[in-house]
Amino acid sequence: MTSRPLDVIVIGGGIGGLCLAHGLRPSGANVRVFERGRGADDWVQGYRIHVNQMGARSLHQCLPRPLWETFAATSGHPGPGFGFHTHRRERLVFVEEGVMTGDAGSAADAQYATSRSVLHALLTAGLDGVIQYGKTYERYERGSDGRVTAFFADGTRATGDVLVGADGARSRVRRQYLPQARTVQTDALAVGGRLPLDEHTRAWLPPDFADGLNLVLPPRDSVLFTATFNGERRMERATGPSGFGVDLAALASGVRDYLLLAFIAHRRAYPPGVSDLDGEGLQRLLGTMTRDWDPVLRRVLADADPATLRLMPFRTSVPVRAWPSSTITLLGDAIHSMTPALGFGANVALRDAALLSSRLSAACRGEVALVTAVAGYERQMREHGFHAVRAARRLTGFMISGSPLVRGAAKNWFRLCRNAPALRRLTFGGNWTDTTPQEPERHAVS
C-alpha cells in the first residue's frame, strides 16, 4: 500500500488523458500530463464529438462541477434520434432518443454533440502546471524501486509510481510495453466533410437531416452517415465557470453549425488514385458514385465545403489476451482503437479514464495495492474496450458489405422495427446505453 500521494505520469494530452487528470485531482495524486503538441490548439482540429451516455457519465464523474455544468450548457443536442434510410430517401426506421439513452432522465445520462475546441478548453481548464507541452515521449525504464521513468526527445525525463499511455492509436508506450498488441487496416475507406448549416442550407435540407443522426443504405458496398452540430446558439448564450479561466466568448466566435457527413465504402468501390484527389476531386467522385441516389442526398454531398473533404482510412486494434499487470497501463486508442462506425472511440476513452481514476484513487487512499488497482482497471477495460472494438468492426463490415442479400435483409428488418416499438428497443436499445454501474460522484472542490 502507498503511504504518500501517487505520482502519476500520463503520456498524451487528448480526451482520455485529460479526463484522467481531472478524475485524479481530488485524491491528492500528483498528476503530470506530457503532450507532444506545442500548445492546446494543436489538438482541436477535426469534427464535432458525439458524447454518448458512457462518455457523459464519465465526464460527470471526473470533472469539477462548474466544468461539467459548462460542458452540458455549451454542448449541442445531437437530435431527436437516429434515422435509417434507403438511398432513395425512404425512411426505414427511426430510433428515438429515449431508446438510445434507455429513457434515463438525468443530465449525466444524456447524449451531447460537442465542439472539439470547446471540450478541449474545458478539459485543460484548471490544469495549469499539470500539462507540459512539446514533450515527445520516446521510451520508459523501470527502476529497482519499482518506479517508472519516462524519457523525452528533448533530453528531459520524469519519474513516477505509475505510467499511463494515453498517446493514441500509434502509442509508443504500447509499442514498448505490449509489442504483441497491434492495429490493422480494414477494407473501409471514408470521405468525410462538412456541409455548413445556415439559412440557405436549412431552406432545402429535409428536417430529419437538419437535426439528428442518419444512416443512408444503398443496395451494397457503401453508406452515408450524417450528424448535425447545432451548438452555435448555445455557445452564444452560455457563461463560463468562475475560477477556471475559460473564455467562452472567444470560443464561441469560432463555433459554427454544420452537418457532418461521412461516405463510407469498401476500398474496391473507389477508383485507383483516389488518395491523390483533393477536396474538389473527392466531391466530383462522390457525385459519380451516388449518381442514382435521391437528388437531395446528392445535394448534401455536392454542397459540402470541398475544403473540408478528406479521405479517411479505417484502422482497428486486434484484441489481445490479458497480460500481467504492473505499474504501466494504457487507455483509450492506445490499447483499443476502433473504427468510427459506432462513434465509440472517444467515449470508451472517457470511460477508461473514469474507471482508472477511481481505481488509482483507491490506491491513493491505501484501500488497495497499486498493482492490484491497475489489474482491476485492466480487467474491466479489456472487457468493455475490446467489446466496442468488435462491435464497431462488425458494423463496419455491414456498412461496406457487397452482398445485396445482406443489405436487403437488414432493410426488411428495419421496416419491421419501424412498426413495432418493442422490436425496435430490442434491436437498438443496447447499442448506446451504458449498463455498467456508475462510480460514486466525487466532484473536485470548485
N, C-alpha and C positions, 0 to 999 in steps of 0.2 A: 504494500500500500504506500502511496505517496504521502509525505509529511509536509510538503510545500506545494505552492501552486505549480501546475504543469506548465512547461514551456512547449508550446505547440507551434511548429513550423508548417505553414501552408504554402505550397508551390502552386501559384496560379491565382489570379485575381478576377476570375469570372464569377458567374452567378453562385455556383456551389461554394467556392472558397470564401467569398464574402459573406454569404449567409451563415456558414460555419463560424466565421469570426464573430459575428453578432451573437450567435447562439451560445458561444463560449464565454463571452464577456461577463455575464452575471456570476459565473462560477469562480471568478478570480484568476482564471488561467491567463498566462502571458502569451498572447497570440501575436504572431508576426506573419504577414502575408507578403510573399515575394512575387512580383509580377514583371514579366519581361517587357511589356509595353512601356513607352516613355511617359505616359500620363493617362488620366482617366478617359480621355477622348479616344484612345486607341481601340477601345472595346466596343464602342456603341454603334458601329456600322452594321447594317442588316435590317431585318424586318421586325414587325411587332411580335411580341411573345404572347402566346396563349397560356395563361396560368390556370391550370385546371384545379380540381379540388385538392389533389395531393400537394400541389405547389402552394396553393393558398394556405392550407393548414400549416405547412412548413414555415412559410413566411410569418404567419401569425404567431407561431411558437418562438421563432428566433429573433424577430425584430423588436426593438423597443416600441412601446405602444404608439408614441407620436409618429414614428416612421411607418408602422403598419397602417395607421389611420390615414396617413397621407397617401400611401400606396392605394388603398381602397378608394379614396376620394378622387385620385387622378387617373385611375385606370378606366378605360372604356369598357362598356358592356359588350361581350362577344356576340350578343344577339339572342333571339328567342329560341334558337335550336340549330339542328343540323339537317339540311335538306339533301336528298339524293335524287338525281335527275338523269334522264337519258340525254344523249347529245342533241335530241330534237326538242328538248326542254319539257318533256313530260315529267312531272314530279312523281317519283316512285314512292317515297315515304318521307315524312318529316318527323324527326326525333326531337321532342320538346326538351327545353332546358331542364325541366323537372326530372325527366328520365336521365339526363346526363349528370345531375347532381344528387340523385336519389331523393329529391324533394326536400333536401336539407335547407333550412331557412336562415342560418347564421351567416354573417359576412365571411367567416373563415371557411365555410363550406361552399362558397360561391365560385364562379369562374370569372376570369378577368382577361381583357385584352390590354396589354400594357406596352408603352413605348420603351424600347431598349435603353434609350438615353435617360429617360426618367427613372426606370428601375435601377439602372446603374448608379445614378446620382443618389438614390435613396440607400442603396446597399453600401456605398462608400461613405455616406454621411455618418459622422460620429466615429470614424476610424482613423482620424488624424494620428500619425505616429505608428499606426499598425501596418499600413500598406507601404511597401517600398517598391518604387517603380524602377525600370531599367535594369532589372535583375534577371539575367538569363541563366537559368539553372543548368548545371552540367552533370553532376553526379552526387552521390552521398557516400559516406563511410560510417560504419558503426564502431563506436569505441568500446574498450574493455569494460567501461562502466555502464554499458547498455544504452548510452545516449547516441543520438544520430547527428552527424554534421553534414550540412548541405554546402556544396561548393558552387560558386557562380563564375561566369565568364570574366567578370571584372576583377577577379582575384580575391574577392571577399568570401567569407564563409559565415554560416550561422549554425549553432548547436542547440538542440532541444531534446526533450523527452520523447516527442512524437513527431514524425514527418508525414504529412498528408499530401499526396499527389492529387491536385485538383487542376492539372495542367492540360486537360483536353484530350482529344482523340489521338493526338500524336505524342502522348505523355512520355517524357524522358524518365520520369520516376518509374512508370510501369515497365518500360523497356529494360531497366536495370533490375527491378525487383521481381517482376513476373515475365521473363522473356518468352514464356510459352503462351502468354495472352496476346492475341493478335487481332487485327481488323482486316476485313476483306472487302473487295469491291463487289457490289451487287450488279445485276443486269439493268437496274433502273437508272435513268438519266432524266433530269428535270430542267425545264426552263422556268425560272422564277422571275417575278417582276411586280410592278405596282401600277394600278390604274387610279389616278387621283380622283377622290370623291369630292366634287364641287357641285355648284348649282347646275352647271351644264350636264355633268355626268348623271346626276340624280334624276334629271328630267327624262332620260331614256332607259336607265337601268331598272329592271324589274325589282319590286320591293323585296322579294325573297333573296335577291343577290345583293341588294344595297344594305342589308342588315342581317348578319349571321354567317354561318358556316355552310358550305355547299360542296358536293362532290358530283361531278358530271361523268357518266359512264357511257362511252361509245361501245360498239359491239366487241372490240378487242384491243389489246396492246397498250392502251393509254387511259388516263383520266385527267380531268381538270379539277383542281381544288381551288376554292376561293374562300377568303375570310376578310371581314371588314374590320377596320380600325377606326372607331368613332370616338377619339379621345380629345379632339381639339377643344370642344366647348367645355368639357370637364376640366381641362387644364386651365382654361381662362378663368374659371370660377374658383379654382382651388386656392387655398392658402397653405403656406409651408409650415412645418413643425418648428417650434421655437427651440433654440439651443443646438440645432444640428447644422446650421449653415447651408440649408438647401435654398437656392434661388429659383423658385418655381416660375417666376415671371420670365427669367432668362430661358428656362427650359421650355416654357410654353411657346416662346417665339419660334422654336424650331419644330413644333409638332403640327403635322398636317394629317387630315383624314385621307384614307386611301383604301382600296380594295387590293389585298394581297392575292396574287394568283400564282399557281404552280401547275404547269403542264408536265405530267409525269408519264414517261413512256419507256418501253423496252428499248434497249440500245439498237436492236435490229430495225426499229421503226425510223431511225434517223439516217440521213444520208452520210456518206463519207465526208470528212472535212468539217463536220458540224462544230467541232471545237475551235475552228478558226473564224467562226462568224462573230461579228459584232452585234450590238443590240438590234440594229435595223435589219441585219441579216437574219437573226433569230426570229424577229417579228414576221418577216416575209415567209420564213419556213413554217411557222405556226399557222399562217394563213393557208398554206398549201396542205398541211397535214390535217386541217379541220375544214376542208372545202365543202363537205356535205353536212356540216353542223348547222344548228339554228343560227340565223343571222345575228341575233342579239349576243349569243355566246361568241361568235366570231368578232363582233364589235368590241367585246371586252378585251380580246387579245389585240385587235388592231389599234385600239385607242390607248393601250397601255403606254407608259412612258418608256421609249426604247432605251433611254439611258440607264434604266433600272433592270433591264433584262439581262440575265446571265445564265450560263449553263452550270448545272449543279449535279455532279455525280453522287450517287448514294453509296455510302460505305456502312458497314456494320461490324460490331465485335463478334467474335466467336466465343460462346460461353466456355468457361474453363472450370475445372474441378476445384474444390476447396484446397487452399494452401495453408500451411502452418502460420498462424497469426503471430505478429510481432509488434514492434513499436513503429512500423511503417505500414501505411494503408493508403487506399485510393478512394476517390469518389467521383461520381458523375461520368462524363465521357472518358475520363482517364482509365476506367475499367469496363464500362458497359455502354459504349457509344452505340447508337441505333439509327436506323433510317428515320426521317421526319414524318413517316406516314401517319402516326397517331399523335404527333405533337407532344411526345412524352419526354424528350431528351432533357430539357431544362427543368421540367417538373420532377423527374426522377433525381436529378442532381440536387434539387432543393430538399427532397425527401431524405436523400443520403446525408445532407448537411444537418438537418434537424435530428436525425437518428444518431449520427456520430457526436454531435454536440451534447446530446442527452447522455450518451454512454461515457464520454470523456468527463463530463461534469460530475457524474457519479464517482469516477476515479479521483477527481479533484477533492471531493468530499470524503474520500477514504472509504467509500462503501464497497469498492471492488478494486482488485488489482488492475493495473494499467493494461497489460496484455489481455486479461480476461475481458475488460471493457471493449477493447478493439475486436476481439473474437466475437463477442455478442453482436457488435455492429456488423461485422462482415457476414455473419450467418444470415441476417435479415437482408443486408444489402445485396448479397448474391441472389437471394430468392426473388426479391421484387425487381432488382435491376435486370437480371437475365430473363425473367418472365416478360418484362417490357421489350427487351431485345427480340425475343422470339415472336411476340405478338406483332411488333412493328414489321418484322421481316415477312411474316405470313401475309399481312395486309398489303405490303409492297408487292409480293408475288401475285396477289389477286389483282392489284391495280394494273400490272403490266402483263397479265395473262393473255396469251394468244389464242385461247380457246373460246369461241363464241358460245359453246355449251355451258362452260363455267359462268361466263358473264350473263348469259340468258337465265340460268337457274337462279343466280343471285337477284336479278331484277324481278323475277317472278316471286321470289321470297319477300323482297321488299314490298311488292304490291300487296301481298297478304298481310304484312305487318302494318301497312297503311290503314287497313280497316279493322285491325284487331289490337287495341291498346295493350292487352296482356301479352300478346306475342311480341309487340314492339318493345316492351320493357324487358322481356326475357332475352331478346336478341341483342339489344343495345345497352341495357341498363348497367352492365358491369364494365363497360369499356372505359368510362371516365371517372366513375365514383371511386373513392378511396376507402377501402374497407378495413384498413389497419387501425389499431387503437391509437388514439391521439395521446401524445405526451402531455403531462400537466402543463398548464400555462405558466411560463416563467419570464415575463417581460422584464427587460432591463429597466433599472430605475431611470426615469426621464429627468 
